[in-house]
Amino acid sequence: TLGDALWSVYEDQQSQKRQQQEEEEGAEEEEEGRGLLFGHKVEMNADTREMIITPDEEFLSRIFIPDTDDESSKFAATSLGIYANDLAYDPDSTKQQYFANSEQNNVLQLAWRLAKDETSDMLVPTWPVVMTRKDVRLLNSVPMEVGLQYGFNYWDAVVKEGVSKYI
């Protein structure tokens, strides 16, 4: 799970910090909460093993543009999401209305595959994975459109920063 992976990276970092502090007195401390999960702040409580994950407001690069060759861009199960639209979006809807529409209209969602980066020692996203949001059974014999939840923050950024930047 994400929690297990974060605890593993956190414990490795704490062990490295202890070793470094033993070797060098007065080593500079990294700001608490950064350096565990790319683009996020993570608060860890070692006593209760609870964690709080929030977006890092100083992190600006949130768009993933993969390097792909022509062969990998052909239609397959792994590329299903590139053809899916967000069927919940309405420019006049609130955040709550968007998620209610998404629950009803979107079958797919994105989750990030994470890996520990050996250079930074933090968990970093390696590739978005498209998955179903709930159990589905597609029985039709004609093509149909399936919806992908982009997320309210995506649409909010499109409105605030301009359509051409994201679409």
C-alpha atoms as one frame of an Amber mdcrd trajectory, in Angstrom:
protein
   0.000   0.000   0.000   0.982   3.646  -0.259   1.195   3.811   3.534   3.584
   0.865   3.719   5.771   2.358   0.989   5.865   5.759   2.727   6.783   4.181
   6.075   9.575   2.218   4.407  11.043   5.346   2.778  10.557   7.361   6.000
  12.349   4.772   8.135  15.221   4.587   5.612  15.552   8.381   5.668  15.488
   8.501   9.467  18.204   5.853   9.635  20.333   7.781   7.135  19.820  11.041
   9.078  20.945   9.386  12.320  24.067   8.044  10.605  24.789  11.424   9.034
  24.319  13.248  12.341  26.701  10.841  14.022  29.269  11.520  11.292  28.737
  15.302  11.023  27.602  17.534  13.839  25.182  20.273  12.773  23.984  18.719
   9.520  21.305  20.846   7.796  17.782  19.531   8.353  15.429  19.121   5.386
  12.077  20.852   5.886   9.795  18.406   7.700   7.264  16.723   5.434   9.134
  17.085   2.162  11.224  14.420   0.554   8.925  11.424   0.977   6.308  11.682
  -1.780   6.989  13.735  -4.910   4.868  16.908  -5.006   3.417  16.390  -1.515
   4.072  17.094   2.141   3.763  14.074   4.395   3.444  14.376   8.174   4.488
  11.163   9.927   3.805  10.331  13.562   6.196   7.534  14.510   4.366   6.894
  17.816   0.875   6.355  16.377   1.987   5.404  12.814  -0.489   7.943  11.444
   0.259  10.078   8.423  -1.265  13.109   6.752  -0.607  13.706   3.038  -1.240
  17.146   1.517  -0.243  18.683  -1.831   2.940  20.777  -1.656   1.719  24.246
  -2.670   5.267  25.221  -3.755   5.388  22.327  -6.248   4.301  23.621  -9.651
   4.893  20.831 -12.195   1.771  18.653 -12.094   1.386  17.624 -15.735   2.691
  14.242 -16.905   3.767  14.044 -20.552   5.181  10.589 -21.336   7.943   9.916
 -23.832   6.441   7.289 -26.117   7.334   5.708 -29.411   4.782   5.084 -32.171
   4.425   1.401 -31.237   3.353   2.124 -27.655   0.661   4.612 -28.703  -1.462
   1.981 -30.484  -4.765   1.042 -28.858  -4.405  -1.596 -26.143  -5.640  -2.234
 -22.615  -2.728  -0.173 -21.268  -3.680   2.819 -23.432  -7.432   2.798 -22.826
  -7.348   6.005 -20.799  -5.927   8.179 -23.579  -9.235   7.866 -25.424 -11.501
   8.509 -22.421 -13.178  11.827 -21.675 -14.360  13.108 -18.327 -18.131  12.677
 -18.541 -18.758  14.516 -15.274 -17.506  17.963 -16.214 -19.934  20.866 -16.283
 -18.474  24.393 -16.126 -21.246  25.477 -13.750 -20.889  22.605 -11.254 -19.374
  22.844  -7.793 -16.749  20.438  -6.501 -19.434  18.351  -4.779 -21.599  18.273
  -7.920 -18.586  17.269 -10.038 -17.836  14.245  -7.817 -21.522  13.237  -7.733
 -21.610  13.410 -11.562 -18.334  11.504 -11.755 -19.657   8.728  -9.524 -22.628
   8.331 -11.872 -20.937   8.872 -15.278 -17.255   7.885 -15.090 -16.121   4.273
 -15.007 -12.336   4.877 -15.030  -9.869   6.732 -12.813  -6.128   7.322 -12.703
  -3.746   6.151 -10.017   0.000   6.683 -10.027   2.460   3.821 -10.077   5.152
   4.833  -7.582   8.784   3.852  -7.235  11.584   4.906  -4.892  13.948   7.265
  -6.690  17.516   6.260  -5.844  18.831   9.826  -6.273  16.327  11.665  -4.069
  15.242   8.728  -1.842  11.584   9.703  -2.233   8.603   8.000  -3.814   8.035
   9.427  -7.287   5.287   8.775  -9.833   6.510   6.662 -12.725   3.384   6.214
 -14.835  -0.363   6.843 -14.520  -2.376   3.639 -14.416  -5.984   3.571 -15.619
  -8.286   1.448 -13.491 -11.995   0.990 -13.018 -13.543   2.958 -10.172 -15.987
   0.153  -9.375 -16.895  -3.296 -10.607 -18.309  -3.023 -14.122 -19.672  -5.382
 -16.705 -19.814  -4.182 -20.314 -22.370  -6.261 -22.189 -22.963  -4.146 -25.268
 -21.778  -5.245 -28.699 -21.416  -1.761 -30.195 -18.696   0.753 -29.270 -19.470
   3.009 -26.333 -17.727   5.835 -24.548 -16.451   5.258 -21.034 -15.685   8.176
 -18.765 -12.413   8.882 -16.945 -12.403  11.010 -13.789  -9.868  13.793 -14.411
 -10.580  15.368 -11.042 -12.072  18.700 -10.047  -8.616  20.268  -9.597  -7.834
  19.631 -13.267 -10.935  21.487 -14.431 -10.384  24.249 -11.883  -6.859  24.778
 -13.285  -8.211  24.833 -16.855 -10.646  27.599 -15.895  -8.085  29.625 -13.908
  -5.022  29.187 -16.127  -6.473  28.812 -19.597  -7.721  25.968 -21.747  -4.815
  25.868 -24.195  -2.311  25.035 -21.470  -3.986  21.691 -20.620  -6.119  20.691
 -23.614
